[in-house]
Amino acid sequence: MTSVPWGVVFPAAGVMPRHPSQLYEAILEGVILFVVLWLYSARPRDPGRISGLFMLGYAVSRFIVEFFREPDVHLGYLAFGWLTMGQFLSVPMIMFGVWLLLRPAGPLK
């Protein structure tokens, strides 16, 4: 539920307005992540760096957007009264993305 002026009523979910999380995802995982990757890839990078940034950016975006979504009915919150399955699955992606970005550079082939 939300009281923000851009809240949307989803008929299948009841009469209360909710955050349009689909739009948040489109902006964060689509527009912003695209621009960041485009700017970052403008010059040559070591192998895996752009993929690491994509994975990190996607996972962080997904983690944030999950705060505005209702958790899956059959799962609910997994821990702490706020951790959803989407956030839980984003953590390994964040760690792997950081590893790809920070690992020692190998020779370019």
C-alpha atoms as one frame of an Amber mdcrd trajectory, in Angstrom:
protein
   0.000   0.000   0.000   1.101   3.540  -0.637  -0.054   7.112  -0.332   2.237
   8.556  -3.011   0.372  10.452  -5.746   1.602   8.056  -8.456   0.243   4.980
  -6.688  -1.631   2.568  -8.951  -4.697   0.486  -8.181  -4.199  -3.041  -9.498
  -7.724  -4.487  -9.795  -6.637  -8.060  -9.072  -4.852  -6.954  -5.872  -7.621
  -4.952  -4.229  -8.727  -1.336  -4.082  -5.725   0.180  -2.296  -3.087   1.935
  -4.420   0.336   0.315  -4.617   3.762   1.362  -5.829   4.168   0.800  -9.583
   7.226  -1.389  -9.043   7.236  -2.358 -12.717   8.030   1.260 -13.578  10.718
   1.425 -10.904  12.305  -1.692 -12.410  12.103  -0.270 -15.922  13.824   2.930
 -14.815  16.518   1.335 -12.623  17.222  -1.903 -14.495  16.523  -0.452 -17.914
  17.316   3.218 -18.398  19.793   3.925 -15.578  21.675   0.633 -15.860  21.890
   1.040 -19.646  23.358   4.546 -19.344  25.858   3.467 -16.671  26.998   0.477
 -18.755  27.163   2.555 -21.922  29.361   5.175 -20.267  31.534   2.556 -18.538
  32.061   0.588 -21.742  33.057   3.661 -23.763  36.707   2.699 -23.352  38.305
  -0.761 -23.345  38.037  -2.686 -20.079  39.599  -5.883 -18.804  37.594  -9.047
 -19.550  34.640  -9.479 -17.213  34.503  -5.894 -15.936  31.448  -4.832 -17.924
  29.679  -8.084 -17.089  30.524  -7.553 -13.430  29.107  -4.043 -13.495  25.948
  -5.305 -15.188  25.484  -8.076 -12.634  26.142  -5.720  -9.730  23.857  -3.009
 -11.124  21.026  -5.402 -11.900  21.204  -7.115  -8.508  21.361  -3.860  -6.531
  18.453  -2.448  -8.552  16.417  -5.592  -7.951  17.254  -5.545  -4.234  16.011
  -1.939  -3.958  12.830  -2.475  -5.987  11.892  -5.463  -3.828  11.245  -3.036
  -0.942   8.314  -1.646  -2.957   6.801  -4.977  -4.013   4.505  -7.266  -2.100
   6.322 -10.513  -1.296   5.176 -13.706  -2.991   2.047 -14.912  -1.209   3.306
 -18.482  -0.817   6.728 -17.335   0.504   6.151 -14.126   2.405   9.205 -12.554
   4.005  12.089 -14.971   4.452  13.951 -13.236   7.288  14.035 -10.140   9.481
  10.480  -9.179   8.485  11.685  -7.560   5.251  13.927  -9.930   3.236  12.145
 -11.314   0.167  13.162 -14.144  -2.148  14.180 -11.586  -4.805  16.525  -9.903
  -2.340  17.878 -13.229  -1.124  18.682 -14.276  -4.704  20.270 -10.890  -5.436
  22.954 -11.275  -2.746  25.050 -13.913  -4.617  24.760 -11.836  -7.789  26.023
  -8.768  -5.927  28.977 -10.737  -4.555  29.865 -12.237  -7.944  29.520  -8.848
  -9.674  31.852  -7.246  -7.131  34.310 -10.120  -7.593  34.284  -9.653 -11.382
  34.940  -5.938 -10.962  37.683  -6.204  -8.347  39.578  -9.348  -9.325  43.131
  -8.918 -10.585  43.315  -8.094 -14.280  44.542 -10.838 -16.557  46.243 -10.388
 -19.916  44.023  -9.149 -22.727  43.744 -11.602 -25.596
